[in-house]
Amino acid sequence: MNIEKYPYVSKSNHLAYFFKSSGPKGTLKKGVLFRRISDRNNNIYNLSFGDWDENKSGIADRVITNNGDREKVLATVALIVLEFSAYFPSRLIYIEGSTASRTRLYQMRINKYFAEINDIFLVVGYKNEIWEIFSPSRNYEAFVIIRK
């Protein structure tokens, strides 16, 4: 994926990453967090990202920033996923947008770069209560990826 990316920093545990988006709305802090989904299965981590809310010390994932740098932001998140999975190659990463339209956006980017993604990750899609190997021709409600 030969797209410009933002520099980022990570916490020492590699579960939280931060970068700054620059555009017409100014410079905005973004966060990417990986959180274990269930205590029963320590291997599945939810990926959440969005604007960083300093007051809540958390992600504001329903905010629509429109800072004119969506591709650069998504490329940065993809690079962060690569780093996280390099540190934790056996962890499954669960990806679902905070809205159906965001999930669709993620799917469009997975489709666009599927050849590159598929070289590194196994991608599984969720639709109608069924998990299946990802097919670019189907629409999914969520995704799980794991490093090959």
N, C-alpha and C positions, 0 to 999 in steps of 0.2 A: 504494500500500500504506500505509494509514493505521494503522500499528502503532507503538507506542512503541519507540524504539531507544536503544541506549547510545551515549554519546559515545565517539569513538575517536581514536587518533593513528596517523599513518603515518610510515614512514621516508621520507627525502627521495627515494628511488628509486621509491616507490609500489609496492613489491613485498612489503612487510610492514606489517601493521596490527595494532593491539592495542587491546583494550578490557577493561573489568572487568564481570563478571557478578555480580549481587547476588541473594541468596536465602537459603533456610534453611541451606544448606551454607556460607554466608559469602560473602566477596568473592573471586572467582577470576579470575585473569588469563587472557584468551582471546587467541589469535593467529590471524590469517588470513594465509597466505603464498601468493604466486603464484610458481611456479617453472617455468622453461622445461623442457618435457618432453624435447626432443631437440635435439642440436646441429645436426642436419641441417635441421630446420625451426625457425627462430627465432620462429615466430609462434604456437605452441601452448603455453599455460601451464596447469599444473595448479593448481587451487584446493585448498588444504588448510586446514582450520581445526579448532580444538579447544582444549583446555586448554593453556596455555603451560607447558612444563617448563623452569624456569630452569636446572636442572642440565645438561640436554642442549642448551639453547638451541634448542629445537624444539617442535613440536606433538605433543601426546599425543592422537592422534585416535581411540583406541579406548577412552578413558576415558568412563564414563557418569557424568556429574556429578549429574543430577537436582536442579538448583538451582531448579526451579520457574519458570524464565524462558525456556523453549525458544523461544516465539514471538518474544520480544524479541531473543534471541540470533540467530535466523535472519533477522529483519528487519534487524539490524545488519550481518550478513554480506551481505545483499542490497544494502544501502546502500554497503557497501565495494566490492562488485562494480560498482555504478554508477560509483563514483569511479575505480576502476582502469580501467574501460572508457572513461571520459571522457579519461583521460590516454593510453590506448593503444587507440584505437578499432578498429584493424585486428587486434588480437590475439584469437585464439580462446581461450576459457576452457574447460578440460576439468574436468568435475565428476563424481566418483564417490565414493560413501560408502566408508568403511573396512570396512563390512559391508553385506550385502544389505539388511538392515533400514534402515540409514541411507540407502542409495540410494533405497529406497522412500519414506522420509520426505521426501527432497528432491523426488522426483517428486510427492508429494502437495501439496507447497507450490507447485511449478511449476504443477500443475493448478489449484490454488485461485486463483492470481494470474495465470493464463496471459494473460488479456486485457491486463493492464498490462505484463507481461513482453514479450509479442509486439509491443507498440507500439515497444519499444526494441531488442529482441534477436531475432535469428534463433535458434531453438532446434532442435537436431538430437539425436535419440536413437539409442542403439546397442543392438541386440538381435540375438542369433544371428549375430554377425560381420557385421552390415549396419548402416550409418548411414542414417538416413532423417529427413525433416522430422518434427519432434515432433508426435505425435498424443496428446491427453489420454486417449484410450481404450486406449492400449497401455502395457504395462509395459516399462521399459528398464533396461539394466545400467549405463549411463553417459550423460552428456550433454555436448554442446559448445554454447556460446553465443558469438555474436559480435554486436557492436553494429551496428545497421542504419545 
